[in-house]
Amino acid sequence: MTTTKIPKFTRALTIKQAQTQRKPLYHDAILEEKPLPALKKGEILVRIGAAAFNHRDVWIRKGLYPRITMGSAFGADGAGTVIASSEVGDPLLQKRVFLTPMRGWENDPYAPESEFGILGGGSLPPLGTFTEYIVIERDQVIPTPKHLDDVQMSAWPLGGVTAWRAAVVYGKVEAGQNVLITGIGGGVALIAMQICIAKGASVYVTSGNAEKIRKAVALGAVGGAIYKEKDWPAQIASLIEKNKNTSKALDLVIDSGGGDIMGQTGKYLKHSGKVVCYGMTASSKITFTMREVMRNQQLIGSMMGSHQDLIDATKFLDEHRIVPVVSHVLDGLESAEQGFEIMNSGDQFGKIVIKMRTEQEPRPKL
């Protein structure tokens, strides 16, 4: 055990049953002090430097996420510094790390080996990153690449593993390909774009907001279209035609909307082209017809990824010096409600991150 003084309590943002009869349902997010458990064998104590929001945090408050345990901390994404360990002389001590956001999927190439769970709000595991300190299994953290600080690193884990599996494991993106990424501005979509660009692909995007498309182009996308316009697929096809690339069709679509994505893009997707869907924010169904069968086109569902996927993705992030896009940085857990409001508005371009106050900075009393 390290001789570092270990705090006995931590402040955490927890989910509580809504105290008022709101319609629609929206649970409370309460900042409270919670006791820290003693370190067991194989565990470490991490001082969280920053934690990032995901849409699932909002869905939890809306009662739309399964297996939620009242009193649990929010947050699946977090990064910080190891300040104590159950192992004497642990080389992780004082090292910057980020937390693996899921459990139950270590390295199987196809699916979780056991019951799958995600940090934040639930009982599997009963942990969340919206906390100043967290006791966690030593083998469930990954070293932070040196080119990233805690704020940037916290914007990576859940989105990074989801984007990696969609773009690389299933999409098998390669240099010279044309890739369409829908719903640009969200954390997964932006990381997928950065990965595909780093792989040497030409990336096109859609958004309901022209400013988000302009920002994506500034980050390396070729161009994009407003998905609210009926002819947006033809606009993407026109951009591909104008781009000096050997391929004149889409090789890969990475989608988060669902709905008629096959019908909208199938005409411009090459024979044997892939559509990888990691979410269905527009519709909970995707229509797949004989037309796609005759063109050997593939529709692939993709949900997060394994611990090994995240290790592989982080190695790529480090090698290519990719910096996850951060939209807003909030000051301390006291500012969390602002993050929920931004998530609900959909105005963000990149991740919304809470930067924890240091021990020297004043904290309002609970």
N, C-alpha and C positions, 0 to 999 in steps of 0.2 A: 504494500500500500504506500502511496506517495505521502510525504509529510506536508504537502500543501494543505492549507486550511480549507476544509470542505464546507460550503454553506449547508445549512439544515433546511432552508426553505427556498422556494422559487416563486416568482410571480408568473402566472399563466393566464391566458385568455381562454375561458372555458365556455362550453355550450350549456345553457340552462333552459328549462321549459319556459316558454313564453308566459309571462305573468298576466298579460292582457289577452283577451279573445280577439286577436288580429285576424282579419280575413283579407288576403290569404295568410296562411300561417307563416310566421317568421320568428324563430326562436331567439332568445336573448344571447348576447355574447358578453360575458362578465369577466372582468379582471379580478383575480383573487390570488391569495397566497396559499401555496400548497406545500406540504412537507416533501422533502427529497428522500427517497429510500436510500439505505446504506448500500454501498457497492458490494455486489456479489462477484464470485469468480467469473472472469471473462467480461466484466463490465467496466465502463469508463464514464467519467463525468465531463460533459461538454458545456462550456459557456457559449451560448448561442450569440453570435454577432449579428445575424440577420435571418429573417424568415420571410418567405414569399407566399402570397395568396395563390390559390387555384380556384377555378369555378366550383369545384366540389365543396369549398368552404361556404359558398353562398347556397348551394343546393342543400347542404346540411341544415342551415338555418331555415330553409323553406320546407324541411321535412321530406325532401325528395331523395335522400340517400339512405340505403339500408344499413342496418346493424349499428345505429348510433347510440352511444351511451352518454346520457346526461352527466355533466361534470367533467367530461374529458376535454383536453386541450384541443384547439383547432390546429391546423397546419400540417402539411406533408413535406414541405421544403424548408430546410434549415442548414446553416453553415456556421462554424465557430471554431473554438480552440479547446483541445483536450487539456483539462486542468487537474485531473486526478484519474488514477487507474488502480484496479485491484492487483495489478502485476507490478512487482518491484522492478524499477529501472525500465519501465515500458518505453520503447522508442517513440511511441505516439505522444508522450507527454509534451505539452506546449506546442504541438503541431496543429496546423489548421486543417480542418476536415469538413466534409459535409455528410449529412445523414442519408442512408439508403431509404427511400420513401415507402418501400413496400416490403412485405414478408410473404414467404411461401413459394417464391419462384427464384431459384438460385441459378441454374444453368441449363435446364432443359431447353432445347431449341424450339419447342413447339408450344408448351403450355406449362402452367405452374405445377410443381411436383406435389404440393399439398394445398390446404385451404389458403386462399389468397387474401391478403389484407393490406390496407394502406394506412399510413400514419395520419392521425388527426380525426378526432371526433368519435372513434369507434373502440371496440373491445379487442380488435385484432390488428395490430398490437395496441395496448392501452396507452399510447404515447402520442404527443403532438408537439410541433415545433414552435408554436406561439407561446414560448416560455423562455425565461432568461437562462435557466440551466436545465439539463436533461441527463438522466442516467440511461445509458443505452449499451447494447451489446458491442463489444470491441470490434467484432467482425462485420458490423453493420454500418461502418463509416468508411469513407474513401478519402484519401489525401486530396486537398485542394491544389489545383495547378497554380504555380507561382505567379502567373500573369493576372490572376483574378483576386479581387478582395472578397470579403464575406457577402457584401450586397450583391455583387455580380454572381457569386457562386450559388447563393440561395435561389437565384432565378433559373437554375439549371436542372436539378435532379429529376423531378417528375416529368417536366416537359422534355428534358433531354432524352430520357430513356424511351418516352413515347414517340418522339420524333425519329430517334435512331431506328427503332424497330420498324416504323412505317416507311422511312426513306431507304434504309440500308438493308435490314434483314429481309423485309418483304418486298420493298420497292426495287431493291438491287440497283440503285441509281448509279449511273456511270458517266464519265466525261463525254461531252458531246450530245447528251440526251436533252430533250425538251420536257420540262416538268412543270405541271400546273399545281399550285398550292392555293386552296380556297381559304377564305376567311382570314386573310393576313391581318396581323395586329395582335392576335392571341399568342400566348407564350409558345405553345407547341408548333403552330404554323411558322412563327418566326425562326425558331431553332431548326425546323425542317428546312426552311429556306437557306439558312446559313450552312447547314450540312451539305445540301445539294450544290450550292455555289462552290463550297470548298472542294467538292468532288469533281468540279468542272462542268456541271450541267448548266443549261440555260433555263432560268426559272421565270415563270409567269405567275401572277397572283390575281386573286379577286378580293374585293372588299365592298362594303356598302358605303365607304368613305373614301373620297378621292385623295384626301391628305394622307391617309394610311398607305395608299398605293405609291404616292410620291416618296414617302419615307422608305418604303420597301425598295424602290428603284435606287434611292441614295445608298442603300446597303448592298446593292449589287443585282437586284432583279432586273430583267430586261424590260418589263412593262406589266400592265394589268388592265382589268376591266371592272366596272361597277356591276355587281351581280344583280342589282335591282333592274337593270336594263335587259330586256328580253333577248337581245341579240349578243349578249356578252360572250357566248362561246365563239361566235363568228369573229368578234373583236380579237379574241385571243388567237384564233387561227390566222387572222390578218397580221398580227404582230409576229407570229412565228414565220410567216411567209416573208416578211420584210427583214427578219434577222438573218445574218449571214451564217447559217448553220447547215450542215449537210442533211440533217433530218428536217422534214417539213411537216411532221405530224407529232402529236403528243406521244411520248413514250410512257409517261407516268403521271397519274393524278393522285395527289395526297389531299384527302377531303375530310372535313369535319362537319359537314352539313347534312349529308344523306339526301333523302328525297329523290329527285329525278336526275341525279348526277350522271348516271349512265346514259340516259337519253340526251342530256345536254352536251356531254363531251364525246359520246361514242362515235359520232361522225368524224371527229377530228383526232381520235385516238387510233394509233396504228394497230394493225392486226397483231394480236398477242400482247397488246398494251395492257397495263395494269391500272386499276383504281384501288387505292388502299384507303379505307375509311376507318378513322380512329374516333369518330364521334358523329352524332346525328342531331345537331342543334336546330336544323330546319324541319326535319321529318324523321320519324322513327322507322321508316321503311324505305328501302331502295328497290326500284323495279329493275329486274334483269330479264331481258327478252331473248327471243331466238336470234335477233339481229346480232347481239353480243356473242352468242354461242357460235354463229357462223363466222364471226371475225376472230374467234379464239381469244377474245378479251377476257380478262380476269378481274373479278371483284373479290377483294381480300379484306376481312375484318382484322383490325389490329388493336390490341388493348395493352397499353404500357409496355412491359418487357421484363426481362430477368435481371438479377444482380450482375450476372456476367455481361449482359447487354450494356448495363450502365457503366461497368468498368471499361468495356471496349469503346463506348461512346466518349467517355471522359478522356481516354487516351487520344482519341481523334481530336477532341476539343483542345487538348494541350498541344498536340503536334501542329495544329493549324492556327493556334492562338485565337480561337473564336471567343468573342466576348458576348455572353447572353444580353439581350436587349432589356433594359430596365425602363419602365415608363414613369413610375412614381416611387419616391423613397419617403416613407413616413417616419416620424420621430417617435420611437418608443411604442410599447404596447397600448399606451393611452390613446394613440391615434388610429387604432385598428378600425374603429367604426367608419372612418373616412375611407379606408381601403374597401370595405364592403360596399359603400356607396358608389365608389368608382367602378367596382366590378359589376354592380347592378346597372350602371349607366352604359357600360360597354365602350367607354371613350378611350380606354388605355391602348397604347401601342407598346407592347412588351409587358413585362411582369411588374406587379405592384409589390413592393418590398417594405417590410418593417425593419428599420435599423435599430437594434437595441441600444439603450443608453449604457455607457460604461459605468463602472462602479464609482467613479469620481463625479459623475453627473447627477444632479438632483432628480429624485423620483417623487412624484406626488404620492401622498399617503392614500392607502386604500380605504 
